């Protein structure tokens, strides 16, 4: 069996492991007119099974275009596929405009979880006597969980975030099916393979799995609480760690006005311009100083309190940038500000390495495209410049050159675009780059300070010391093989096997030619000398030699003609 056929069977085996749900997915795809896609993906067995269950032609929304039918499929298949569509709606670097418009319509409207389910999940809290009561009316209901107000026994207000029961198993099943469909698309649909559906699904799976993991959200809450412990202008809910369980979190309840309510904020006496700038400073501090940033800063997760203070809520989605990535990102921004296309290209190549098995990018062409990009985008007035959109367009150029930006960088772009949108709701003249200018100047001064280069030198020396410390251990097996005479080198040069076969054939033909010439010469000598035995005064061995030479000669001639060697 060929390896590719074996891989296909393995993939289909994994798909058939969740046969019931796979049939549902197949039925919905067929229902909305995608039976041709199922055939191309090699899922004819599943399709044949559901043909009897689905009235093809009924409710196929044939009046709707293909993008609309894709959206209808996602809506009918539920949570994971709806969130998949919402995720794709943010990837306008890959998804055509018609599909983006449809995916943007996907709403995650869900029925609230019945309160008896909430009570069942939080029974331990009530029995422990830590919570006095939980309000039956949810403050918010989402696909992953919902939030209820609660009152602790000491009178403090809190919120309880409950995860919907059975969600992990459902999400795991659907993500596995989605992943197998993505692999089949890469194999059978060349036009979609260029979008790297498997990599997109993997990235989406990591994001959704993190959202389901309440222990990760709890760790994020505590981390950001430490970041802002000494900052009187930023509030993060305090987690009641002792009260948390696997399926629920209990945290302090924070109240305030939403950032996207300019009229209410103005009526409360807040300076909207200052709030917009302050929001930008909070995000920049998270990105460049902490290395952790809020991945979903929509209006419901940002509240304004008297002071003014900004309260941050919902840390289910958090991005992380290590120190090296932050330094390169700053290099990118500074190079772009100086219209230095070569510097921008160098930073992009470090931020977004070349995809596996992809050829090295054309550096000269990349720099030319970036130079034109900088002229067009940075030549406009600051008022018209969107830093989030500009960074996204820059990463789009990287993707076109087969570079692969890390998921957290794409999440950063999304967060910046959201913050810029909120800033402009507060102040139509808001410009993120202007708000960031003092912060970036401070980072630049830090870059040119002696302390920065001393730290860089220390880090370089530490890396060199680690390398030298590991080197003897790495070289020891090599030395032992060398001492024992067991050191071997294997070289694999492409095309060498073809060359060897060609040389073999040439040597065989040369050998035949030598034998042929020898036979002709020997036969001629024997005929001339009339060497016995004789037959009708003709040397028998000489005649046989000429006959053998003729056979060999005709065989070589036939081989040349057959293989077109002339």
Secondary structure, DSSP 8 states (H G I E B T S, - for coil): --HHHHHHHHHHHHHHHTHHHHHHHHHHHHHTT-HHHHHHTT-HHHHHHHHTTS-TTSS--TTS-HHHHHHHHHHHH-HHHHHHHHHHTT-TTTS-HHHHHHHTT---------HHHHHHHTHHHHHHT-EEEEEEEEEEE-SSEEEEEEEETTS-EEEEEEE-TTHHHHHHHHHHHHHHHHHHHHHH-HHHHTT-HHHHHHHHHHHHHHHH-HHHHHHHHHHHHHHTTT-TTEEE--B-GGG--SSEEEEE----EETT-HHHHHHTT--HHHHHHHHHHHHHHIIIIISEEES---GGGEEEETTTEEEE---SSEEE--HHHHHHHHHHHHHHHTT-HHHHHHHHHHHS-B-TT-----HHHHHHHHHHHHHHHTTS-GGG--HHHHHHHHHHHHHHTTB---HHHHHHHHHHHHHHHHHHHH-TT--HHHHHHHHHHHHHHHHHSHHHHHHHHHHHHHHHHHHHHHHHHHHHHHHHHHHTT--------TTHHHHHHHHHHHHHHHHHHHHHHHHHHHHHHHHHHT-SSEETTEEHHHHHHHHHHHHHHHHHHHHHHHTT--
